[in-house]
Amino acid sequence: MEKVRTLASIREDIESHIGEKVTLKANGGRRKVLINKGVLEETYPSIFVIRLEDDTQRTVTYSYSDVLTKTVQIVFA
C-alpha cells in the first residue's frame, strides 16, 4: 500500500532539499510533458521556486498540491 502523503509532509520534504539540483516532470496539457532541470531556490507556505539550469534569469513556481496530485513530479539529484 502506498504511503499517504499530506501537503505538510510534502512541504517538509521539499524544504529539506533547498539548494539542491532537481529534475521536474510537469504535465503541460494535451499530452505534453515538460522536463526541466534546475536548483530548488526557495519555499513559501503554498509554493516552491526553482531556478532553471538553462537560463539563469528564469524561475518556475509550483504548488505543493501539484506534487500531491502528481501534476508535477520532482526528483532530487
C-alpha positions in Angstrom: 0.0 0.0 0.0 1.3 3.4 -0.9 2.2 5.8 1.9 -0.4 8.5 2.4 1.1 12.0 1.8 -0.3 15.2 3.0 0.6 18.7 1.9 2.5 19.3 5.2 4.7 16.2 4.7 5.4 17.2 1.0 6.3 20.7 2.1 8.7 19.4 4.8 10.3 17.0 2.3 10.9 19.8 -0.3 12.1 22.3 2.3 14.8 19.8 3.4 16.3 19.9 -0.1 16.7 23.7 -0.6 19.8 24.5 -2.7 19.9 21.0 -4.4 19.6 20.2 -8.0 16.3 18.8 -9.1 14.6 17.4 -12.2 11.0 18.3 -12.9 8.5 16.5 -15.0 5.4 18.7 -15.4 2.2 18.0 -17.2 2.0 20.6 -20.0 -1.5 19.6 -21.1 -2.6 18.0 -24.4 -0.2 15.0 -23.8 2.8 17.3 -23.4 5.3 16.5 -20.7 7.8 19.3 -19.8 11.1 18.2 -18.4 13.3 20.8 -16.7 16.4 20.7 -14.6 17.3 23.4 -12.1 18.0 24.3 -8.4 15.4 24.4 -5.7 15.8 28.0 -4.6 13.1 28.9 -2.0 10.0 27.6 -0.4 7.0 29.5 0.7 3.8 28.5 2.6 2.0 27.4 -0.5 4.6 27.3 -3.4 8.2 26.5 -4.1 10.6 28.2 -6.6 13.0 26.5 -8.9 15.7 28.4 -10.9 16.1 26.7 -14.3 19.5 25.5 -15.3 19.4 26.5 -18.9 18.5 30.2 -18.2 19.9 32.0 -15.1 17.0 34.5 -15.1 14.1 32.2 -15.5 12.3 30.7 -12.5 9.3 28.5 -12.3 6.9 28.1 -9.3 4.7 25.1 -8.4 2.4 24.5 -5.5 2.6 21.6 -3.1 -0.8 20.4 -4.3 0.7 20.0 -7.8 3.1 17.4 -6.3 0.2 15.8 -4.3 -2.0 15.4 -7.4 1.0 14.2 -9.5 0.8 17.1 -11.9 4.4 17.7 -11.1 7.0 15.0 -10.3 10.1 16.2 -8.6 13.3 14.1 -8.4 16.2 15.3 -6.2 19.7 14.7 -7.6 
